[in-house]
Amino acid sequence: MDFDDIRDWQGTAESLSEELQRKIEQLSLSVETPTVRVIRSWRSRKLLSQPKGQKFGFRQILEGLATLLLLQKGWTLVAIAQVLSSWNDTELEQQIIAGKDGGNIIESNDNQESSSFLKQKSKNNHNLAEDAVILLAQGILRQYECMVKGGEIVRQDDKLPPELHSAMCKLGRLYLEEGKCDRAACVHDVLERSRYPLDDNDGNNKWDLSIFRDSEFRLGNVNLIDFNLRVPTADCAETANMSGGFGEDNVIEHRLYSKLKSATEGLGRNKKDRAYTALRELIGRRSLIRQRELFNYLEDKNLTPLQKTVEEFFDRVPEVWLIDGHALQCAHCGTLMRPHPNRERYRDGYYCPIRQCSGRYPPQVKERLSPENGQLLVAKPQILVYWTAPAIDELAIFDEAKKYGLDTQLYPESDQCDIAISDRAIGIDAKSYRSPVLLALKLNRSIGGLISYHQRIVAITDELIEDYPDYISTVNSLLDKKSNIANLQIMSVSSVIKNIQEGKYAS
């Protein structure tokens, strides 16, 4: 028999890849051997039934071979996962042998009809899921705007944004389609769940929707609400705009940006660019600051006329965020650290709320500030998400360029790009979109001020590339090669810094 020699086989992901290659050659199957990374992806998507942490066995060899043959026939991963779970080992062997002999892996008319049905169902579910996510993103932005402008709390009544209500209905249908209880009936639960990636890749399994974890669902790694700061993310803004029917005027970043731009432009042509850079750098480096230090900074930069506007970007540090009577300043990004009750995860009882910082560094205190020595201010949550967090990478690149003596500017010409080197020679924008699909869609619409630079670079935060090794290749594959972004360079922040150190950007 074709499989008698492996019925007692057990091994790791690496050895499973090797064993699959051996069986593919032995059975003369015209498929490619899956890599170890692909095997682990299949396991996370439930195509391989072996629980994580246990060795693979004979069943997983059969599942792997069947998956390869079904993919060759044009099946989606969702359809494959559904049909594999319905076959026992003997049926799997029979289907693989059918594929070996050049026949259809699905032999009976019933199974052929099942295949067609599953493919169509999967396609329909993908469309439904994408519509649900886009509507959810729009609803989140609408609800957030209501809270910011009117101070209203979230209520599940007729004042709920229609986009949010429609999204909940579509999400509920997705749960029912997968044979699960409707987990989208309560708006508070849905908003809480939106703090986590749709594909549950962080292990929390909050959404628990197979369609979101399917490799062909392009919005799977989207995160709509910032986990710590609880405001809509950049991913949320881009997702909301995907359908073309939701204007960017209501996006939070646009509103904040407009307020800052209008304030600096009021200083006149000669001062506005320097003012814009000074304020963005302040928010990037000093998101936790004493009130008198803020006033001194504005005075030193000749920005006292903007004091009222700048104060709107900050809140007083609330007493509930003090630890032992002090405000703890993060040693890495400089913002206010927050208390956390989970001592198993945060041994000292505090953490940095900025994802780009806490994902890179362990909690560490730079300074313990007493409110008795002067009023303490912290940037508003939306400021932290849209300006302070991205500034971690922006300032790292800028500081390195200055260190190596390059002619560099931060946020030149009121934000033509994040960093310019040698005037118009090189323009760099740092991006931290969790979803490479959304970043590509944004770049295809416009690369903004980068169009004005000879060499155009988009720098991706390294932690995203560690989480998604194919991030850069995915962005590149989706860019419109016929447009003016054809020569756009997509690389990691660390690669940009390495190029600076090696003198590749020297004039």
Backbone torsions as a table, in degrees:
resi	resn	phi	psi	omega
1	MET	NA	153.6	-174.7
2	ASP	-68.6	-20.4	-172.9
3	PHE	-121.6	6.1	-177.0
4	ASP	-62.4	-29.5	-175.1
5	ASP	-78.6	-4.7	-176.3
6	ILE	-128.5	11.6	-174.9
7	ARG	-65.5	-25.7	179.1
8	ASP	-104.7	13.6	-175.4
9	TRP	-70.0	143.6	172.1
10	GLN	-144.3	150.1	179.0
11	GLY	-179.8	-176.5	-179.1
12	THR	-88.1	178.8	176.8
13	ALA	-61.4	-38.8	179.2
14	GLU	-63.3	-46.6	-178.9
15	SER	-71.2	-27.7	175.7
16	LEU	-66.0	-41.0	177.1
17	SER	-59.8	-42.7	179.2
18	GLU	-65.6	-40.9	-178.7
19	GLU	-68.4	-38.2	176.4
20	LEU	-62.8	-40.2	177.3
21	GLN	-61.7	-41.4	179.9
22	ARG	-63.6	-44.0	-178.8
23	LYS	-70.1	-35.5	177.2
24	ILE	-60.2	-43.3	178.2
25	GLU	-69.0	-41.8	-178.5
26	GLN	-64.2	-39.2	-178.4
27	LEU	-90.3	-2.7	179.9
28	SER	57.5	45.3	178.5
29	LEU	-84.9	137.9	-178.8
30	SER	-90.9	59.7	178.3
31	VAL	-132.8	160.9	179.7
32	GLU	-93.2	144.7	179.0
33	THR	-68.8	130.4	178.5
34	PRO	-72.1	145.7	175.7
35	THR	-76.3	169.0	178.2
36	VAL	-61.4	-38.8	179.8
37	ARG	-64.4	-38.9	177.9
38	VAL	-65.2	-41.9	179.4
39	ILE	-60.5	-43.3	179.2
40	ARG	-66.5	-35.8	176.1
41	SER	-64.5	-42.2	178.3
42	TRP	-61.1	-39.7	179.3
43	ARG	-64.9	-41.8	-179.6
44	SER	-67.4	-25.3	179.7
45	ARG	-96.0	11.2	173.2
46	LYS	70.6	16.8	173.0
47	LEU	-75.8	-34.1	173.9
48	LEU	-102.3	124.9	-168.3
49	SER	-82.7	-8.4	-176.8
50	GLN	-69.5	126.2	179.6
51	PRO	-61.8	146.1	178.3
52	LYS	-62.0	136.2	-179.2
53	GLY	100.5	-11.5	177.1
54	GLN	-111.3	160.2	-179.7
55	LYS	-71.6	150.4	172.7
56	PHE	-74.2	156.2	-179.3
57	GLY	-137.7	-164.2	-177.2
58	PHE	-57.8	-41.8	-179.1
59	ARG	-57.0	-40.1	-177.5
60	GLN	-71.2	-28.3	173.8
61	ILE	-64.3	-45.7	178.5
62	LEU	-62.6	-44.6	-179.9
63	GLU	-62.7	-40.0	179.3
64	GLY	-64.2	-46.0	179.6
65	LEU	-64.7	-43.6	179.4
66	ALA	-63.4	-40.2	178.6
67	THR	-60.5	-44.9	179.8
68	LEU	-60.6	-42.9	-179.2
69	LEU	-68.3	-39.2	179.3
70	LEU	-69.5	-38.4	175.8
71	LEU	-61.0	-38.0	178.5
72	GLN	-63.7	-28.8	179.5
73	LYS	-84.9	-1.3	177.2
74	GLY	96.5	9.8	178.7
75	TRP	-71.1	151.6	171.7
76	THR	-87.1	161.1	-179.8
77	LEU	-64.7	-34.2	178.3
78	VAL	-62.8	-46.3	179.9
79	ALA	-64.3	-39.6	179.6
80	ILE	-63.1	-45.6	-179.4
81	ALA	-59.6	-38.0	-179.2
82	GLN	-68.1	-42.9	-175.3
83	VAL	-78.3	-32.7	179.9
84	LEU	-61.3	-39.4	-177.3
85	SER	-67.7	-17.0	-179.0
86	SER	-93.1	-5.7	-179.0
87	TRP	-103.1	137.9	170.9
88	ASN	-85.7	179.3	-175.5
89	ASP	-61.2	-42.1	-178.7
90	THR	-62.9	-42.7	179.0
91	GLU	-65.6	-38.1	177.0
92	LEU	-62.6	-43.6	178.7
93	GLU	-58.6	-44.4	-178.5
94	GLN	-62.8	-41.4	-179.4
95	GLN	-67.7	-38.3	179.0
96	ILE	-65.8	-42.5	178.5
97	ILE	-62.9	-37.4	177.2
98	ALA	-60.7	-41.5	177.2
99	GLY	-67.2	-35.8	178.2
100	LYS	-61.8	-39.9	-175.9
101	ASP	-83.7	7.6	176.3
102	GLY	88.7	2.4	-179.9
103	GLY	-89.4	-175.6	176.7
104	ASN	-77.0	137.2	178.1
105	ILE	-67.3	-27.7	171.6
106	ILE	-100.8	110.1	-168.3
107	GLU	-94.1	-42.0	-173.2
108	SER	-79.2	157.9	177.2
109	ASN	-60.5	-37.7	179.6
110	ASP	-60.3	-43.4	-178.4
111	ASN	-71.2	-33.8	176.3
112	GLN	-63.2	-42.4	176.8
113	GLU	-64.3	-38.0	178.1
114	SER	-62.5	-41.0	179.5
115	SER	-60.9	-47.8	179.8
116	SER	-62.3	-41.7	179.7
117	PHE	-63.1	-44.3	-177.8
118	LEU	-65.7	-38.7	178.8
119	LYS	-63.3	-45.9	-179.2
120	GLN	-66.5	-40.3	178.7
121	LYS	-63.1	-41.7	179.8
122	SER	-63.1	-42.9	178.6
123	LYS	-62.0	-45.4	178.9
124	ASN	-61.6	-41.7	-179.8
125	ASN	-66.3	-35.1	176.5
126	HIS	-62.8	-43.9	178.9
127	ASN	-64.2	-43.6	178.9
128	LEU	-62.2	-43.9	-178.5
129	ALA	-64.4	-41.7	-179.7
130	GLU	-66.6	-42.1	176.8
131	ASP	-59.8	-41.2	-179.3
132	ALA	-62.6	-42.5	-177.4
133	VAL	-69.3	-42.4	178.7
134	ILE	-61.7	-45.7	178.4
135	LEU	-64.4	-37.6	178.1
136	LEU	-63.3	-43.1	178.4
137	ALA	-61.7	-44.4	178.7
138	GLN	-63.9	-41.9	179.6
139	GLY	-64.0	-38.4	178.6
140	ILE	-62.8	-44.0	179.6
141	LEU	-65.2	-42.4	178.5
142	ARG	-61.5	-45.8	-178.8
143	GLN	-64.5	-40.0	-179.7
144	TYR	-65.2	-40.6	178.5
145	GLU	-61.1	-40.1	178.4
146	CYS	-62.0	-39.9	-179.4
147	MET	-68.8	-41.0	-177.7
148	VAL	-68.8	-43.6	-175.2
149	LYS	-78.2	-41.7	-172.9
150	GLY	-112.7	-2.6	179.9
151	GLY	68.2	19.3	-177.9
152	GLU	-78.5	144.1	174.7
153	ILE	-86.9	164.5	-179.1
154	VAL	-77.3	122.9	176.4
155	ARG	-127.4	140.4	178.3
156	GLN	-88.3	76.9	-179.5
157	ASP	-139.7	-164.1	-175.6
158	ASP	-73.0	-4.6	175.6
159	LYS	-89.5	-3.0	177.8
160	LEU	-63.1	134.0	179.2
161	PRO	-52.9	134.2	-177.7
162	PRO	-59.3	-31.7	177.8
163	GLU	-63.0	-40.3	-179.2
164	LEU	-68.3	-41.0	178.8
165	HIS	-63.8	-44.2	179.0
166	SER	-63.2	-39.6	179.0
167	ALA	-61.9	-42.2	179.8
168	MET	-63.4	-38.9	178.2
169	CYS	-64.1	-43.0	-179.2
170	LYS	-69.2	-38.9	176.6
171	LEU	-63.1	-41.7	177.6
172	GLY	-59.3	-40.2	177.9
173	ARG	-64.4	-39.8	178.8
174	LEU	-60.4	-42.3	177.8
175	TYR	-61.9	-44.5	-178.5
176	LEU	-67.0	-37.0	178.1
177	GLU	-60.8	-31.5	-179.7
178	GLU	-91.2	9.6	177.3
179	GLY	73.2	26.7	-177.9
180	LYS	-115.8	164.6	175.8
181	CYS	-68.3	146.1	178.3
182	ASP	-67.0	114.4	-179.8
183	ARG	-105.8	16.0	-177.1
184	ALA	-118.5	19.2	-176.0
185	ALA	-81.2	-21.3	-177.8
186	CYS	-109.9	122.0	-177.0
187	VAL	-62.3	-33.8	-179.1
188	HIS	-67.0	-39.2	177.2
189	ASP	-65.7	-41.8	-178.8
190	VAL	-64.8	-42.7	179.1
191	LEU	-66.6	-39.5	176.9
192	GLU	-62.9	-42.0	-179.2
193	ARG	-67.4	-25.7	-178.2
194	SER	-70.4	-7.0	174.2
195	ARG	-76.9	-7.9	-177.0
196	TYR	-114.4	152.5	176.8
197	PRO	-59.3	146.1	-177.8
198	LEU	-62.1	-35.1	-175.8
199	ASP	-85.0	5.3	177.0
200	ASP	57.8	29.4	-175.9
201	ASN	-72.2	-7.0	177.2
202	ASP	-88.5	2.1	175.8
203	GLY	86.3	-0.3	-177.9
204	ASN	-81.5	-19.0	177.7
205	ASN	52.5	43.6	-177.4
206	LYS	-75.3	-44.2	-177.0
207	TRP	-79.3	-42.6	177.7
208	ASP	54.1	45.4	174.1
209	LEU	-118.9	119.0	-177.4
210	SER	-61.0	-34.5	-178.3
211	ILE	-61.8	-34.1	179.1
212	PHE	-70.4	-24.0	-178.5
213	ARG	-93.7	-3.5	-179.3
214	ASP	-69.7	137.3	-176.1
215	SER	-64.5	-21.6	-178.9
216	GLU	-90.0	-3.6	175.9
217	PHE	-87.5	110.7	-166.7
218	ARG	-75.4	-10.5	-179.8
219	LEU	-104.7	15.7	-173.1
220	GLY	-57.3	-40.2	-175.5
221	ASN	-93.3	17.0	177.9
222	VAL	-73.0	140.1	174.7
223	ASN	-123.8	115.3	-168.0
224	LEU	-88.2	-30.2	-179.6
225	ILE	-126.0	132.0	179.4
226	ASP	-59.0	130.7	-172.3
227	PHE	-60.9	-47.5	-175.2
228	ASN	-86.8	-42.3	-171.8
229	LEU	-91.7	-12.2	171.5
230	ARG	58.3	41.3	172.3
231	VAL	-125.7	157.5	179.9
232	PRO	-58.5	141.3	-178.4
233	THR	-88.5	172.3	173.4
234	ALA	-62.7	-36.1	175.5
235	ASP	-58.3	-40.5	-179.6
236	CYS	-62.4	-44.7	-179.6
237	ALA	-62.2	-43.6	-179.3
238	GLU	-68.7	-40.4	179.1
239	THR	-61.8	-43.0	-179.4
240	ALA	-61.1	-27.4	-176.3
241	ASN	-93.0	-1.7	-173.5
242	MET	-62.0	-37.6	-174.1
243	SER	-78.6	-10.1	179.5
244	GLY	82.6	-4.7	-177.5
245	GLY	-103.6	12.1	-177.1
246	PHE	-130.8	109.1	-174.5
247	GLY	-69.8	153.5	-178.0
248	GLU	-79.8	-7.6	-179.9
249	ASP	-60.9	-25.9	-178.3
250	ASN	-93.0	0.3	179.0
251	VAL	-77.1	136.0	-173.9
252	ILE	-58.6	-43.5	-177.7
253	GLU	-59.1	-41.0	-179.9
254	HIS	-63.1	-41.7	-178.6
255	ARG	-65.0	-45.1	179.1
256	LEU	-65.1	-43.3	180.0
257	TYR	-60.8	-42.6	-179.4
258	SER	-63.3	-38.8	-179.7
259	LYS	-64.8	-44.0	180.0
260	LEU	-67.4	-43.0	-178.8
261	LYS	-62.8	-44.0	-178.2
262	SER	-65.3	-34.5	179.6
263	ALA	-68.2	-44.7	-177.7
264	THR	-72.7	-34.3	179.6
265	GLU	-66.2	-22.9	177.3
266	GLY	-68.0	-11.7	179.4
267	LEU	-84.8	-10.0	-179.2
268	GLY	101.6	162.4	-173.5
269	ARG	-59.7	-38.3	-174.3
270	ASN	-75.6	-22.4	-174.4
271	LYS	-108.5	-20.7	-168.8
272	LYS	-63.2	-40.0	-177.3
273	ASP	-67.6	-44.3	178.5
274	ARG	-64.0	-37.9	179.5
275	ALA	-65.0	-44.5	-179.6
276	TYR	-60.4	-47.3	179.5
277	THR	-61.2	-43.0	-178.1
278	ALA	-62.6	-40.8	-178.2
279	LEU	-73.3	-40.5	177.9
280	ARG	-65.9	-36.8	178.0
281	GLU	-68.7	-38.1	175.9
282	LEU	-57.4	-49.1	-177.5
283	ILE	-66.8	-32.1	178.3
284	GLY	-72.1	-38.8	-174.6
285	ARG	-98.2	-27.5	-171.4
286	ARG	-130.5	56.0	179.3
287	SER	-73.1	-14.2	168.8
288	LEU	-116.0	119.5	-172.0
289	ILE	-153.5	149.6	173.0
290	ARG	-77.0	148.0	-176.8
291	GLN	-58.4	-42.3	-178.0
292	ARG	-68.4	-32.1	177.4
293	GLU	-68.6	-34.5	176.3
294	LEU	-64.4	-45.8	179.9
295	PHE	-62.7	-40.7	179.3
296	ASN	-63.9	-39.6	179.3
297	TYR	-62.5	-45.9	-179.9
298	LEU	-63.5	-37.4	179.0
299	GLU	-67.5	-43.2	-179.9
300	ASP	-63.1	-33.1	-178.4
301	LYS	-93.7	8.7	-178.4
302	ASN	57.9	42.3	-177.5
303	LEU	-118.2	19.6	-178.2
304	THR	-56.0	-34.8	177.9
305	PRO	-61.5	-17.6	-178.7
306	LEU	-95.8	7.6	-173.5
307	GLN	-56.9	-45.2	-177.1
308	LYS	-62.4	-42.8	179.0
309	THR	-65.2	-45.2	-177.6
310	VAL	-63.9	-38.0	179.3
311	GLU	-61.1	-27.4	178.5
312	GLU	-67.1	-18.8	-179.4
313	PHE	-84.6	-4.3	-176.1
314	PHE	-122.9	154.8	171.0
315	ASP	-120.6	156.3	170.7
316	ARG	-69.4	141.6	178.4
317	VAL	-67.5	117.4	-178.5
318	PRO	-72.3	151.0	-177.8
319	GLU	-60.5	-30.7	-176.7
320	VAL	-66.3	-19.4	179.7
321	TRP	-94.3	1.5	175.2
322	LEU	-79.6	147.1	177.6
323	ILE	-122.3	117.7	-174.5
324	ASP	54.6	36.9	175.9
325	GLY	79.8	6.9	-177.2
326	HIS	-126.9	150.5	170.6
327	ALA	-89.8	124.5	-177.2
328	LEU	-94.4	123.8	-179.8
329	GLN	-93.9	129.2	-179.6
330	CYS	-64.1	133.6	-178.3
331	ALA	-72.2	-16.2	-173.6
332	HIS	-102.2	-44.2	-178.3
333	CYS	-114.7	-11.4	174.6
334	GLY	85.6	3.6	-178.1
335	THR	-88.0	179.3	-179.5
336	LEU	-79.3	123.9	175.5
337	MET	-79.1	151.5	-174.8
338	ARG	-115.2	147.4	176.2
339	PRO	-69.0	148.8	178.2
340	HIS	-140.9	131.4	-174.9
341	PRO	-76.6	-16.1	-176.5
342	ASN	-81.7	94.0	-177.8
343	ARG	-75.2	-18.2	176.2
344	GLU	-70.1	-38.4	179.2
345	ARG	-84.8	-41.1	179.5
346	TYR	-120.7	94.9	-171.6
347	ARG	-55.8	-39.0	-176.3
348	ASP	-91.1	0.4	174.2
349	GLY	83.4	17.2	177.3
350	TYR	-147.4	162.2	-178.3
351	TYR	-153.8	163.3	174.1
352	CYS	-90.2	129.5	-175.8
353	PRO	-79.2	-8.6	-177.9
354	ILE	-86.6	117.0	-174.0
355	ARG	-57.5	-43.2	-177.6
356	GLN	-64.4	-22.6	178.3
357	CYS	-90.4	-50.8	-176.8
358	SER	-66.8	-25.9	177.3
359	GLY	-76.2	-12.0	-175.5
360	ARG	-110.0	-33.5	-174.4
361	TYR	-128.7	151.1	172.1
362	PRO	-74.5	156.8	-179.9
363	PRO	-58.4	129.8	179.9
364	GLN	-150.3	133.4	-176.4
365	VAL	-93.8	130.6	174.8
366	LYS	-87.0	-44.4	-176.2
367	GLU	-154.2	144.5	175.7
368	ARG	-103.9	112.4	-172.6
369	LEU	-102.7	128.7	179.3
370	SER	-92.5	130.7	178.3
371	PRO	-66.7	-15.1	179.8
372	GLU	-70.4	-18.0	-178.8
373	ASN	-94.4	11.8	178.7
374	GLY	138.0	148.2	-178.0
375	GLN	-57.7	130.2	179.7
376	LEU	-101.2	136.5	179.3
377	LEU	-121.7	146.7	175.3
378	VAL	-132.5	141.2	-179.6
379	ALA	-59.8	144.2	178.7
380	LYS	-59.7	155.2	-177.6
381	PRO	-53.9	-42.8	-178.8
382	GLN	-67.7	-30.2	175.5
383	ILE	-67.4	-42.1	179.1
384	LEU	-61.8	-41.6	-177.3
385	VAL	-69.7	-45.5	-170.3
386	TYR	-91.5	-23.3	-176.8
387	TRP	-122.0	-49.4	-176.8
388	THR	-66.9	-45.6	-178.1
389	ALA	-62.3	-51.4	177.6
390	PRO	-62.0	-26.6	-177.9
391	ALA	-65.2	-18.5	178.2
392	ILE	-57.6	-47.5	178.6
393	ASP	-76.8	-39.4	-178.2
394	GLU	-60.9	-45.6	-179.4
395	LEU	-71.0	-32.7	177.8
396	ALA	-62.3	-43.0	178.5
397	ILE	-68.0	-46.1	-179.2
398	PHE	-60.7	-47.4	-178.2
399	ASP	-62.8	-37.7	179.9
400	GLU	-68.4	-39.4	178.3
401	ALA	-63.5	-41.2	177.4
402	LYS	-65.0	-40.0	-179.6
403	LYS	-59.6	-37.2	-178.1
404	TYR	-92.9	14.7	170.9
405	GLY	75.2	20.4	179.6
406	LEU	-80.5	149.0	174.4
407	ASP	-76.2	98.6	-172.1
408	THR	-130.7	151.3	178.6
409	GLN	-130.8	144.5	177.0
410	LEU	-100.7	128.3	-178.4
411	TYR	48.0	55.7	-175.0
412	PRO	-64.4	149.1	177.1
413	GLU	49.6	47.1	178.2
414	SER	57.7	46.1	170.1
415	ASP	86.8	37.0	170.1
416	GLN	-58.8	-36.1	172.5
417	CYS	-156.3	-175.6	-179.7
418	ASP	-81.9	-44.8	179.8
419	ILE	-137.1	132.0	174.0
420	ALA	-114.8	140.1	178.4
421	ILE	-123.4	131.1	-179.6
422	SER	55.7	55.0	178.4
423	ASP	59.9	-111.3	-176.3
424	ARG	-96.9	8.9	-176.4
425	ALA	-68.7	-45.9	-174.9
426	ILE	-134.6	129.1	173.5
427	GLY	-120.3	133.9	-176.4
428	ILE	-127.7	129.7	171.9
429	ASP	-117.8	127.4	176.1
430	ALA	-92.4	134.6	-177.3
431	LYS	-129.6	143.9	179.9
432	SER	-134.3	33.6	174.4
433	TYR	-64.4	129.8	177.1
434	ARG	-65.1	-32.3	-176.4
435	SER	-99.0	119.3	176.0
436	PRO	-66.2	-28.0	178.6
437	VAL	-64.4	-46.4	-179.5
438	LEU	-65.9	-37.3	177.9
439	LEU	-63.8	-43.6	179.1
440	ALA	-62.5	-41.4	178.4
441	LEU	-61.5	-40.9	179.2
442	LYS	-64.4	-45.3	-178.8
443	LEU	-66.5	-35.6	178.1
444	ASN	-65.1	-31.9	176.9
445	ARG	-72.1	-44.0	-178.5
446	SER	-170.9	142.3	173.0
447	ILE	-102.7	11.2	174.5
448	GLY	61.3	-140.3	-176.6
449	GLY	-67.8	-14.4	177.7
450	LEU	-58.1	-24.1	-179.1
451	ILE	-59.1	-21.6	-176.1
452	SER	-84.5	-2.5	-174.4
453	TYR	-110.3	147.3	-178.5
454	HIS	-67.5	-48.9	177.1
455	GLN	-108.3	122.2	-172.8
456	ARG	-115.2	122.8	-173.9
457	ILE	-125.9	132.5	170.5
458	VAL	-111.4	118.1	-175.9
459	ALA	-101.5	123.3	-177.1
460	ILE	-99.0	133.5	-179.7
461	THR	-58.0	136.5	-171.4
462	ASP	-63.6	-32.8	-178.4
463	GLU	-62.8	-34.4	177.6
464	LEU	-65.8	-39.8	-179.6
465	ILE	-69.6	-33.7	175.0
466	GLU	-64.4	-40.0	179.1
467	ASP	-73.9	-36.3	-178.2
468	TYR	-128.2	88.5	-176.1
469	PRO	-57.2	-25.7	-179.1
470	ASP	-92.4	12.7	-174.0
471	TYR	-55.2	-54.5	-175.2
472	ILE	-65.6	-43.4	-180.0
473	SER	-64.3	-33.7	177.7
474	THR	-66.6	-45.2	177.7
475	VAL	-59.2	-48.6	-178.6
476	ASN	-60.0	-37.8	-177.9
477	SER	-68.6	-23.0	-176.1
478	LEU	-100.0	-7.2	-179.6
479	LEU	-72.4	145.1	178.5
480	ASP	-77.3	103.3	-173.9
481	LYS	-71.5	-13.6	-178.4
482	LYS	-91.8	-4.2	-176.9
483	SER	-97.0	-170.3	-178.2
484	ASN	-78.6	7.0	176.3
485	ILE	-102.8	12.2	-177.1
486	ALA	-60.1	-32.8	-178.6
487	ASN	-99.2	18.1	177.8
488	LEU	-69.2	133.4	179.4
489	GLN	-101.5	122.3	177.6
490	ILE	-106.2	121.2	-179.4
491	MET	-151.0	169.3	179.3
492	SER	-76.8	158.5	175.8
493	VAL	-59.5	-41.6	-179.4
494	SER	-63.7	-32.9	177.8
495	SER	-68.4	-39.3	176.8
496	VAL	-62.1	-46.0	179.7
497	ILE	-62.8	-39.7	178.4
498	LYS	-63.2	-40.5	177.6
499	ASN	-62.9	-37.9	176.3
500	ILE	-62.5	-46.6	-178.5
501	GLN	-63.4	-32.4	-178.3
502	GLU	-88.0	3.3	175.3
503	GLY	78.4	16.7	-176.7
504	LYS	-74.9	-15.1	179.6
505	TYR	-107.9	8.4	179.0
506	ALA	-71.9	140.4	-177.6
507	SER	-76.9	NA	NA
